[in-house]
Amino acid sequence: QGKLNPLFERVMRDFEQYSPVAISKDPWLVQLHDFISDEEAAAFLKRCDSHFERSLAGDQLNPVRTSFQCWCNFADCFTDPL
């Protein structure tokens, strides 16, 4: 237990530009501000619009896990300059 503490402590210490906030330390939950710009977020959403897929729990769908994700592993996405 506590093996991730150094990693999150480093985030809190070394990434001031994102104004990190430790919402919880057990388990760790850190909020980063201004991690991506509005322009970058809009570009991601534009590229991924038709590529969102239901998230899996392991290798299967789980009725409790209801999020969607987009992997930026197609040319229109990973070649976008943003």
C-alpha positions in Angstrom: 0.0 0.0 0.0 1.2 3.5 -0.7 3.2 2.6 -3.8 1.5 5.4 -5.8 2.1 8.1 -3.1 5.5 9.2 -4.6 3.9 9.6 -8.1 1.0 11.7 -6.9 3.2 13.7 -4.5 5.3 14.5 -7.5 2.3 15.7 -9.5 1.3 17.9 -6.6 4.8 19.3 -6.3 6.1 19.5 -9.9 3.2 20.5 -12.0 2.2 23.9 -10.6 1.1 25.0 -14.1 -1.9 22.8 -13.8 -2.9 24.0 -10.2 -3.3 20.5 -8.9 -5.9 19.9 -6.2 -5.8 16.6 -4.2 -9.5 15.9 -3.8 -8.6 12.7 -2.0 -5.4 11.0 -0.9 -7.0 7.6 -0.1 -7.5 6.7 -2.8 -5.7 9.4 -4.7 -7.9 11.7 -6.8 -6.2 14.8 -8.3 -7.9 17.5 -10.3 -5.7 19.3 -12.8 -6.7 22.7 -14.2 -5.9 23.9 -17.7 -4.5 20.5 -18.6 -5.6 21.0 -22.2 -6.7 24.2 -23.9 -10.3 24.8 -25.1 -8.9 24.6 -28.6 -7.3 21.2 -28.0 -10.5 19.9 -26.4 -12.6 21.0 -29.4 -10.2 19.4 -31.8 -10.3 16.1 -29.9 -14.1 16.1 -29.8 -14.3 17.0 -33.5 -11.9 14.1 -34.5 -13.5 11.6 -32.1 -17.1 12.5 -32.7 -18.0 9.3 -34.6 -15.4 7.1 -32.8 -16.6 7.0 -29.2 -17.1 3.4 -28.0 -18.6 2.0 -24.8 -15.8 1.4 -22.3 -15.1 -2.1 -21.2 -14.3 -3.6 -17.8 -11.5 -5.9 -18.7 -12.6 -7.4 -22.1 -16.3 -7.2 -21.6 -19.2 -4.8 -21.1 -20.3 -4.2 -17.6 -23.7 -2.7 -16.8 -22.1 -0.7 -13.9 -19.5 0.9 -16.1 -21.3 3.3 -18.4 -18.5 5.6 -19.8 -17.5 6.0 -23.4 -14.0 6.5 -24.8 -12.2 7.3 -28.0 -8.7 6.0 -28.7 -6.8 8.5 -30.9 -5.4 5.7 -33.0 -6.6 6.7 -36.5 -5.0 9.0 -39.0 -7.4 11.9 -38.7 -6.8 12.1 -35.0 -3.1 11.4 -34.5 -2.1 13.6 -37.4 -4.1 16.6 -36.1 -1.5 19.2 -35.1 -3.4 19.9 -31.9 
